[in-house]
Amino acid sequence: MSDAVLDLSGIEKTYNRGLPSEVGVLRGLDLRVAKGEVVALVAPSGAGKSTLLHIAGLLDTADAGTVAIAGRAMTGLSDRARTEARRREVGFVYQFHHLLPEFTAAENVILPQLANGTARREAEAKAMALLDLVGVAPRAGHRPAALSGGEQQRVAFCRALANRPKLLLADEPTGNLDPETSDRVFATLLKLVRDTGLSALIATHNLDLARRMDRVVRLDAGRII
């Protein structure tokens, strides 16, 4: 268990509990992601993969079961403690970049660090180093609207890694890109994860991308198979 960066045990989640429209999404789900492991999560639409990622990333709570990140139990924490743990331990990447439109690429990577207590000079240096790693440093002063879709998503990757999380969660991170750009951007993400020694759980419909990860798991009928 010591090598598990993410450990989900007996996770259950039901929406509209007690109502005629009750929907059981996760049913006693178990999943572990080891240190440095990159796991592909494959599931059809509506199977609950976003719910799973939100529970794993402390954005939502399970009805039953336990969540541990980096060996620390997260179940039952106060909202404030969950927020602090999420900011410190977890990085998120979504299908849409969700960059702040009024700020530059560099500022979008700097701001999460400032919120985490990092000194501005250190945050600026870290932002530029990350943007350089993904080949977007020359565009650091541009706002998101002036960037291509691939560039926007690369900046989003940098933002997710800015606070040096132990776990990266990504929900269809290249799903909004054309196939050629998707392949290039995913290669960038995978290199970033490898270079930083992160553990990652990445949801994708793309089986070619899934096969490039260490392990593929499938979410079916509320359980991992």
Secondary structure, DSSP 8 states (H G I E B T S, - for coil): -TTEEEEEEEEEEEESTTSTT-EEEEEEEEEEEETT-EEEEE--TTSSHHHHHHHHTTSS--SEEEEEETTEE-TT--HHHHHHHHHHHEEEE-SS----TTS-HHHHHHHHHHHTT--HHHHHHHHHHHHHHTT-GGGTTS-GGGS-HHHHHHHHHHHHHTT--SEEEEESTTTTS-HHHHHHHHHHHHHHHHHHT-EEEEE-S-HHHHTTSSEEEEEETTEE-
